[in-house]
């Protein structure tokens, strides 16, 4: 864990984050991520995500591949 003060590095509401979910984390019936895709493992200190706005210069289909 970090010793950063609370709120250090938090994104404002105008920003968005995305998380890559492997095929096993996607529900076959709905095509949506299962809740387990967002659960941290016991050995993790944080949940890995990407800042969506960093892909703004790419077309949506390329940006999704880049993630």
C-alpha distances in whole Angstrom, upper triangle without the diagonal:
4,7,9,11,12,14,13,14,15,18,22,24,26,23,23,20,21,20,22,23,25,29,28,26,29,31,35,37,35,33,30,27,26,23,22,21,18,17,13,14,13,11,9,6,8,12,14,16,19,20,24,26,25,28,30,33,33,35,34,35,33,30,29,30,28,25
4,5,9,10,12,10,11,13,17,20,22,24,22,22,20,22,21,23,25,27,31,30,28,31,33,37,39,37,35,32,28,28,26,24,23,20,19,16,17,17,15,13,9,10,13,15,17,19,19,23,24,24,27,29,32,32,35,33,35,33,30,29,30,28,25
4,6,9,12,10,12,14,18,21,24,26,24,24,22,25,24,27,29,31,34,34,32,34,37,40,42,40,38,35,32,31,29,27,26,23,22,19,21,20,18,16,12,13,17,18,20,22,22,26,27,26,29,31,34,35,38,36,38,36,33,33,34,31,28
4,6,8,6,9,11,15,17,20,22,20,21,20,23,23,26,28,30,34,34,31,34,36,40,41,39,37,34,31,31,28,27,26,23,22,20,22,21,20,17,13,13,16,18,19,20,20,23,24,23,27,29,31,32,35,34,36,34,31,31,32,29,27
4,6,6,9,11,14,16,19,22,20,22,21,24,24,28,30,32,36,36,33,35,37,41,42,39,38,34,32,32,29,28,27,24,24,21,24,23,22,20,16,16,18,20,20,22,21,24,25,25,28,30,32,34,36,35,37,36,32,32,34,32,29
4,5,9,9,12,14,17,19,18,19,19,22,23,26,28,31,34,34,31,33,35,38,39,37,35,32,29,29,26,26,25,22,21,20,22,22,22,19,15,15,17,19,19,20,20,23,23,24,27,28,31,33,35,33,35,35,31,31,33,31,28
4,6,5,9,10,13,16,15,16,16,19,21,24,26,30,33,33,30,31,33,37,38,35,34,30,28,28,25,26,24,21,21,20,23,23,23,20,16,15,16,18,17,18,17,20,20,21,24,25,28,30,32,30,33,32,28,28,31,28,25
4,6,9,11,15,16,15,17,16,19,21,24,26,29,33,33,30,32,34,38,39,36,34,31,29,29,27,27,25,22,22,20,23,23,23,19,16,14,16,17,17,17,16,19,19,20,23,24,27,29,31,30,32,31,27,28,30,27,24
4,6,9,13,14,12,14,13,16,18,21,23,27,30,31,28,29,32,35,37,34,32,29,26,27,25,25,23,20,21,19,22,23,22,18,15,13,14,14,13,14,12,15,16,16,19,20,23,25,27,26,28,27,23,24,26,23,21
4,7,10,11,10,11,11,15,16,20,22,26,29,29,26,27,30,33,34,31,30,26,24,25,23,23,21,18,19,18,22,23,22,19,16,13,14,14,13,13,11,14,15,16,19,20,23,24,26,25,27,27,23,23,25,23,20
4,7,8,6,8,9,13,15,19,21,25,28,29,26,26,29,32,33,30,28,25,23,24,22,23,21,18,20,20,23,25,24,21,18,15,15,14,12,12,9,11,11,13,16,16,20,21,23,22,24,24,20,21,23,21,19
4,5,6,9,11,15,18,21,24,27,30,31,28,28,30,33,34,30,29,26,24,26,24,25,23,20,22,22,26,28,28,24,22,18,18,18,15,15,12,13,12,15,17,17,20,22,24,22,25,25,22,22,25,23,21
4,5,8,11,14,17,21,23,26,29,30,26,26,28,31,31,28,27,23,22,24,22,24,23,20,22,23,26,28,29,25,23,20,18,19,16,15,12,13,12,15,17,17,20,22,23,21,24,25,21,21,25,23,21
4,7,10,14,17,20,23,27,29,30,27,27,29,32,32,28,27,24,23,25,24,26,24,21,24,25,28,31,31,27,25,22,20,19,16,15,11,11,10,13,15,13,17,19,20,18,22,22,19,20,23,21,20
4,7,10,14,17,20,23,26,27,24,24,27,29,30,26,25,22,21,23,22,23,21,19,21,22,25,28,27,24,22,18,17,16,12,11,8,8,7,10,12,12,15,17,18,17,20,20,16,17,20,18,16
4,7,10,14,16,20,22,24,21,20,23,26,26,23,21,18,17,19,18,20,17,15,18,19,23,25,25,22,20,17,14,13,10,9,6,5,7,10,11,11,15,16,17,15,17,18,14,14,17,16,13
4,7,10,13,16,19,21,18,18,21,24,25,22,19,16,15,17,16,17,14,12,15,16,19,22,22,18,17,14,11,10,6,5,5,5,8,10,11,12,16,16,17,15,17,17,13,12,15,14,11
4,7,9,13,16,17,14,15,17,20,22,19,16,13,12,14,14,15,12,11,14,15,18,21,21,18,18,14,11,9,5,5,7,6,10,11,11,13,16,15,16,13,14,15,11,10,12,12,8
4,6,10,13,14,11,12,15,18,20,18,15,12,10,12,12,12,9,8,11,12,15,18,18,15,16,12,9,7,5,6,9,9,13,14,13,16,19,17,18,15,16,16,13,11,12,12,8
4,7,10,12,10,11,14,16,19,17,14,12,10,12,13,13,9,10,13,13,15,19,19,16,17,14,11,9,7,8,11,11,15,15,14,17,19,17,18,15,14,14,12,9,10,10,7
4,7,8,6,7,11,13,16,14,11,10,7,9,10,10,6,9,11,13,14,18,18,16,18,16,12,11,10,12,15,15,18,19,17,20,22,20,20,17,16,17,15,12,12,13,10
4,5,5,7,11,12,16,15,12,11,9,10,13,11,8,11,13,14,15,19,19,17,20,18,14,13,13,15,18,18,21,21,20,23,24,22,22,19,17,18,17,13,13,14,12
4,5,5,9,9,13,13,10,10,9,10,13,12,10,14,16,17,18,21,22,21,23,21,18,17,17,18,21,20,24,24,22,25,26,23,23,20,18,19,18,14,14,16,14
4,6,8,9,12,13,11,11,9,9,12,10,9,13,14,16,16,19,20,19,22,21,17,17,18,20,23,22,26,26,25,28,30,27,26,23,21,22,21,18,18,19,17
4,7,9,12,12,10,9,6,6,8,7,6,9,11,13,14,17,19,18,20,18,15,15,15,17,20,20,24,24,23,26,28,26,25,22,20,22,20,17,17,19,16
4,6,9,8,6,6,4,6,9,10,8,11,14,16,17,21,22,21,23,21,17,17,17,18,21,20,23,24,23,25,27,25,23,20,19,20,19,16,16,19,16
4,5,6,5,6,6,6,10,11,10,13,15,19,20,23,25,24,26,24,20,20,20,22,24,23,26,27,26,28,30,27,26,22,21,23,22,19,20,22,20
4,6,6,8,9,10,13,14,14,17,19,22,23,26,28,27,29,27,24,23,23,24,27,25,28,29,27,29,31,28,27,23,21,24,23,20,20,23,21
4,6,8,11,11,14,16,16,19,21,24,25,28,30,29,31,29,25,25,25,26,28,26,30,31,29,30,33,30,28,24,23,26,25,22,23,26,24
4,5,8,10,13,15,15,17,19,23,24,28,29,28,30,27,24,24,22,23,25,23,26,28,26,27,30,27,25,21,21,23,23,19,21,24,21
4,7,9,12,14,13,15,18,21,23,26,28,26,28,25,22,21,20,21,22,20,24,25,23,24,27,24,22,18,17,20,19,16,17,20,18
4,6,9,12,10,12,15,18,20,24,25,23,25,22,19,18,17,18,20,18,22,23,22,23,26,23,22,18,18,20,19,15,17,19,17
4,6,8,6,9,12,15,16,20,22,20,21,19,15,15,14,16,18,17,21,22,21,23,26,24,23,19,18,20,19,15,17,18,15
4,5,6,8,10,13,15,18,20,19,21,18,15,16,16,18,21,20,24,25,24,26,29,27,26,23,22,24,22,19,20,22,18
4,5,6,7,11,13,16,18,17,18,16,13,15,15,18,20,20,24,25,25,27,30,28,28,24,24,26,23,20,22,23,19
4,5,5,8,10,13,15,14,16,15,12,14,15,18,21,21,25,26,25,28,31,29,29,26,25,26,24,21,22,23,19
4,6,8,10,14,15,13,15,13,10,11,11,14,17,18,21,22,22,24,27,25,25,22,22,23,20,17,18,19,15
4,6,9,13,14,12,13,11,7,9,10,13,16,17,20,21,21,24,27,26,26,23,23,23,21,18,20,20,16
4,6,9,12,10,11,10,8,11,12,16,18,20,23,24,25,27,30,29,29,26,26,27,24,22,23,23,19
4,6,8,6,8,7,6,9,12,15,18,20,23,24,25,27,30,29,30,27,28,27,25,22,23,23,19
4,5,5,8,9,9,11,14,18,21,23,26,26,27,30,33,31,32,30,29,29,27,24,25,24,21
4,6,8,10,11,14,17,21,24,26,29,29,30,33,36,35,36,33,33,33,30,28,28,27,24
4,7,9,11,13,16,20,23,25,28,28,29,32,35,34,35,33,33,32,29,27,27,26,23
4,6,7,9,13,16,19,22,25,24,26,29,31,30,32,30,30,29,26,24,25,23,20
4,7,10,13,16,18,21,24,23,25,28,31,31,32,30,31,30,27,25,26,24,21
4,6,9,13,15,18,20,20,22,25,27,27,29,27,27,27,23,22,23,21,18
4,6,10,13,15,18,18,20,22,25,25,26,23,24,24,20,19,20,19,15
4,7,10,13,16,15,16,20,22,21,23,21,21,20,17,16,17,15,12
4,7,9,12,12,13,16,19,18,20,17,18,18,14,13,15,13,9
4,6,9,8,9,12,15,15,17,15,16,15,11,11,13,10,7
4,6,6,8,10,13,14,16,14,16,15,11,12,14,12,10
4,5,6,7,11,11,12,11,13,13,9,9,12,11,9
4,5,5,9,10,12,11,14,13,10,12,15,12,12
4,6,8,9,12,12,14,13,9,12,13,11,10
4,6,6,8,8,11,9,6,8,10,8,9
4,6,8,8,11,10,8,11,13,11,12
4,7,9,12,10,8,12,13,12,13
4,6,8,6,5,9,10,9,11
4,6,5,6,9,10,10,12
4,5,5,6,9,10,11
4,6,5,6,9,10
4,5,5,6,9
4,5,5,6
4,5,5
4,5
4
